[in-house]
Amino acid sequence: MRRDDTLWKGLIEDLFPEFLEFFYPQTDGVLIGHKSVVFLDKELQELYPAPGRSAPTMFVDKLAKVYTTDEREQWILLHVEVQGYHQKDFPRRMFDYFARIRDHHRQPVTAIAIVMGSSRKAKDFYDEECLGTYFRYRYNVYNIHTVSEEELYKNKNPFALVVQAARLFYEKGRMPDNELLEEFVGLFDMLAEREMPHQKKLCLWAFLWHCVDFEDPAMYAVFDKQLKQITSKQDTMGIIEMLQEKWRAEGIEVGIEKGIEKGIEKGIEKGIEKDQKRVVHNLLKILHLPDDQIAQVVGVDQDFIEAIKRQMN
């Protein structure tokens, strides 16, 4: 998902009460999601500097200071991770975040991992044992692939659209482009009919737009045409033009331009993937490096490495 780091962070910040309602229903009556929420992302990066990341999609880390209804506690810290690809030591990463946040603030910490991509079996705990001393750190996990489509379409929370769009992105290749087109047009139609502040709708529109990823570059022209029909009859008219102007200024392809760029990218990606396969093969056969080191060096996920191993065998 292109630019997913920025888009996820924007969604969480701009729709924080809705985020709590959707992903943290247990906080109803406990947290005050709209009162002076403070996002501490910069501080989080200082506490846990991110290593060089060369994987196809990034982790998204958010840290929010949220007030509670309990006057004695006053506020807690909410740590959010959006996990876009498999990483073997992810549970340890979650624990390291918790330990450093807790040590720095001396306040209660709650954490959630939103699991996407090839990370479908991500653990919800981290264990450590040493000579009879043992502890377990458990955190919340929301797996976008385990919730049913029927449940998502019934849910009026805007994050239900976000989760469905993310599911479609990670399921691309498993359905024809025409079906994918129909699914996304339906999501945009539902978003257009939602009554919500313009800024929130704009943020959601941008996220859904960047989830669209057709195999056939020509399909983007068809998608653009149907999207304009939706915006011409709804109160979202002007959003698509506003986003197009903004993204063009940032050098991001839109609509038909995106389709042309996708066609070029597909040719480049084939060459890159061929080189990646060769490098992974050599690192496994000659240097015998562990999988996690190969993933970090080459910028591929565990599934990619496993596929090369099967070919070698």
SULFENSUL-V919060 format. One record per residue. N is the residue number from 1. RES is the residue in one letter. SS is DSSP state (a for helix, b for strand, c for the rest). OMEGA is omega in whole degrees, -180 to 180 (* if undefined). BURIAL is I if it has 9 or more other ideal C-beta (glycine too) atoms within 8 Angstrom, else O. Layout:
N & RES & SS & OMEGA & BURIAL
N & RES & SS & OMEGA & BURIAL
This chain:
1 & M & c & -174 & I
2 & R & c & 177 & O
3 & R & c & -176 & O
4 & D & a & -180 & I
5 & D & a & -179 & O
6 & T & a & -176 & O
7 & L & a & 178 & I
8 & W & a & -180 & I
9 & K & a & 178 & I
10 & G & a & 178 & I
11 & L & a & -177 & I
12 & I & a & -179 & I
13 & E & a & -175 & O
14 & D & a & -179 & I
15 & L & c & -174 & I
16 & F & a & 177 & I
17 & P & a & 178 & O
18 & E & a & 177 & I
19 & F & a & 179 & I
20 & L & a & -178 & I
21 & E & a & -176 & I
22 & F & a & -174 & I
23 & F & a & -177 & I
24 & Y & c & -179 & I
25 & P & a & -180 & O
26 & Q & a & 180 & O
27 & T & a & 180 & I
28 & D & c & -178 & O
29 & G & c & -180 & O
30 & V & c & 179 & O
31 & L & b & 177 & I
32 & I & b & -171 & O
33 & G & c & -176 & I
34 & H & c & -174 & O
35 & K & c & 171 & O
36 & S & c & 175 & O
37 & V & c & -180 & I
38 & V & b & 179 & O
39 & F & b & -172 & I
40 & L & c & -176 & I
41 & D & a & -180 & I
42 & K & a & 178 & O
43 & E & a & 179 & I
44 & L & a & 179 & I
45 & Q & a & 178 & I
46 & E & a & 179 & O
47 & L & a & -176 & I
48 & Y & c & -180 & I
49 & P & c & -178 & O
50 & A & c & 175 & O
51 & P & c & 178 & O
52 & G & c & -176 & O
53 & R & c & 180 & O
54 & S & c & -179 & O
55 & A & c & -175 & I
56 & P & c & 175 & O
57 & T & c & -171 & I
58 & M & c & 166 & O
59 & F & c & 174 & I
60 & V & b & 180 & I
61 & D & b & 178 & I
62 & K & b & 174 & I
63 & L & b & -177 & I
64 & A & b & 173 & I
65 & K & b & -174 & I
66 & V & b & 180 & I
67 & Y & b & -179 & I
68 & T & b & 177 & I
69 & T & c & 179 & O
70 & D & c & -177 & O
71 & E & c & -180 & O
72 & R & c & -178 & O
73 & E & c & 178 & O
74 & Q & c & 179 & O
75 & W & b & 177 & I
76 & I & b & 178 & I
77 & L & b & -180 & I
78 & L & b & -180 & I
79 & H & b & -178 & I
80 & V & b & 174 & I
81 & E & b & 172 & I
82 & V & b & -174 & I
83 & Q & b & -174 & I
84 & G & c & 179 & I
85 & Y & c & -175 & I
86 & H & c & 172 & I
87 & Q & c & -172 & I
88 & K & c & -175 & O
89 & D & c & -179 & O
90 & F & a & 178 & I
91 & P & a & 178 & I
92 & R & a & 178 & O
93 & R & a & 178 & I
94 & M & a & 179 & I
95 & F & a & 180 & I
96 & D & a & 176 & I
97 & Y & a & -179 & I
98 & F & a & -176 & I
99 & A & a & -177 & O
100 & R & a & 178 & I
101 & I & a & -179 & I
102 & R & a & -179 & I
103 & D & a & -176 & O
104 & H & a & -172 & O
105 & H & a & -176 & O
106 & R & c & 178 & O
107 & Q & c & 178 & O
108 & P & c & -179 & O
109 & V & b & 170 & I
110 & T & b & -175 & I
111 & A & b & 176 & I
112 & I & b & 173 & I
113 & A & b & 176 & I
114 & I & b & -168 & I
115 & V & b & 180 & I
116 & M & c & 171 & I
117 & G & c & -177 & I
118 & S & c & -176 & O
119 & S & c & -170 & I
120 & R & c & -177 & I
121 & K & c & -178 & O
122 & A & c & 179 & I
123 & K & c & 176 & O
124 & D & c & 180 & O
125 & F & b & 173 & I
126 & Y & b & 180 & I
127 & D & b & 173 & O
128 & E & b & -178 & O
129 & E & b & 177 & O
130 & C & b & 174 & O
131 & L & c & 176 & O
132 & G & c & 175 & O
133 & T & b & -173 & O
134 & Y & b & 172 & O
135 & F & b & 177 & O
136 & R & b & 174 & O
137 & Y & b & -179 & I
138 & R & b & -179 & O
139 & Y & c & 180 & I
140 & N & b & 176 & I
141 & V & b & 172 & I
142 & Y & b & -179 & I
143 & N & b & -175 & I
144 & I & c & -176 & I
145 & H & c & -177 & I
146 & T & c & 179 & O
147 & V & c & -177 & O
148 & S & c & 178 & O
149 & E & a & 180 & O
150 & E & a & 179 & O
151 & E & a & 180 & O
152 & L & a & -177 & I
153 & Y & a & 177 & O
154 & K & a & -176 & O
155 & N & c & -178 & O
156 & K & c & 178 & O
157 & N & c & -177 & O
158 & P & a & 179 & I
159 & F & a & 173 & I
160 & A & a & 176 & I
161 & L & a & 179 & I
162 & V & a & -179 & I
163 & V & a & 180 & I
164 & Q & a & 178 & I
165 & A & a & 178 & I
166 & A & a & 177 & I
167 & R & a & -179 & I
168 & L & a & 179 & I
169 & F & a & -177 & I
170 & Y & a & 177 & I
171 & E & c & -177 & O
172 & K & c & -176 & I
173 & G & c & 179 & O
174 & R & c & 176 & O
175 & M & c & -180 & O
176 & P & c & -179 & O
177 & D & a & -178 & I
178 & N & a & 177 & O
179 & E & a & 178 & O
180 & L & a & 177 & I
181 & L & a & -179 & I
182 & E & a & 180 & O
183 & E & a & -177 & I
184 & F & a & 177 & I
185 & V & a & 177 & I
186 & G & a & 179 & O
187 & L & a & 179 & I
188 & F & a & 178 & I
189 & D & a & 178 & I
190 & M & a & 179 & I
191 & L & a & -179 & I
192 & A & a & -178 & I
193 & E & a & -180 & O
194 & R & c & 175 & O
195 & E & c & -179 & O
196 & M & c & 179 & O
197 & P & c & -174 & O
198 & H & a & -177 & O
199 & Q & a & 179 & O
200 & K & a & 179 & I
201 & K & a & 178 & I
202 & L & a & -180 & I
203 & C & a & 178 & I
204 & L & a & 180 & I
205 & W & a & -180 & I
206 & A & a & -179 & I
207 & F & a & -180 & I
208 & L & a & -178 & I
209 & W & a & -176 & O
210 & H & a & 174 & I
211 & C & a & -178 & I
212 & V & c & -176 & I
213 & D & c & -179 & O
214 & F & c & 175 & I
215 & E & c & -179 & O
216 & D & c & -179 & O
217 & P & c & -178 & I
218 & A & c & -177 & O
219 & M & a & -179 & I
220 & Y & a & 178 & I
221 & A & a & 178 & I
222 & V & a & 180 & I
223 & F & a & 179 & I
224 & D & a & -177 & I
225 & K & a & -180 & O
226 & Q & a & 180 & I
227 & L & a & 179 & I
228 & K & a & 176 & I
229 & Q & a & 178 & O
230 & I & a & -175 & I
231 & T & a & -178 & I
232 & S & a & -177 & O
233 & K & c & -179 & O
234 & Q & c & -180 & I
235 & D & c & 178 & O
236 & T & c & -179 & I
237 & M & c & -178 & O
238 & G & c & 180 & O
239 & I & a & -176 & I
240 & I & a & 179 & I
241 & E & a & 180 & O
242 & M & a & -180 & I
243 & L & a & 179 & I
244 & Q & a & 180 & I
245 & E & a & -180 & O
246 & K & a & -176 & O
247 & W & a & 177 & I
248 & R & a & 178 & I
249 & A & a & 179 & O
250 & E & c & 179 & O
251 & G & c & -179 & O
252 & I & c & -179 & O
253 & E & c & 178 & I
254 & V & c & 173 & I
255 & G & a & -179 & I
256 & I & a & 178 & O
257 & E & a & 180 & O
258 & K & a & 178 & I
259 & G & a & 178 & I
260 & I & a & 180 & I
261 & E & a & 179 & I
262 & K & a & 178 & I
263 & G & a & 178 & I
264 & I & a & -178 & O
265 & E & a & -178 & O
266 & K & a & 178 & I
267 & G & a & 180 & O
268 & I & a & -177 & O
269 & E & a & 179 & O
270 & K & a & 178 & O
271 & G & a & 180 & O
272 & I & a & -179 & O
273 & E & a & 178 & O
274 & K & a & 179 & O
275 & D & a & 180 & O
276 & Q & a & 179 & I
277 & K & a & -179 & I
278 & R & a & -179 & O
279 & V & a & 179 & I
280 & V & a & 179 & I
281 & H & a & -178 & I
282 & N & a & -180 & I
283 & L & a & 178 & I
284 & L & a & -172 & I
285 & K & a & -173 & O
286 & I & a & -175 & O
287 & L & a & 179 & O
288 & H & c & 180 & O
289 & L & c & 176 & I
290 & P & c & -175 & O
291 & D & a & -176 & I
292 & D & a & 178 & I
293 & Q & a & 178 & O
294 & I & a & 180 & I
295 & A & a & -178 & I
296 & Q & a & -177 & I
297 & V & a & -173 & I
298 & V & a & -179 & I
299 & G & c & 178 & I
300 & V & c & 180 & I
301 & D & c & -176 & I
302 & Q & a & -180 & I
303 & D & a & 179 & O
304 & F & a & -179 & I
305 & I & a & 179 & I
306 & E & a & 179 & O
307 & A & a & 178 & O
308 & I & a & 179 & I
309 & K & a & 179 & I
310 & R & a & 178 & O
311 & Q & a & 180 & O
312 & M & a & -179 & O
313 & N & c & * & O
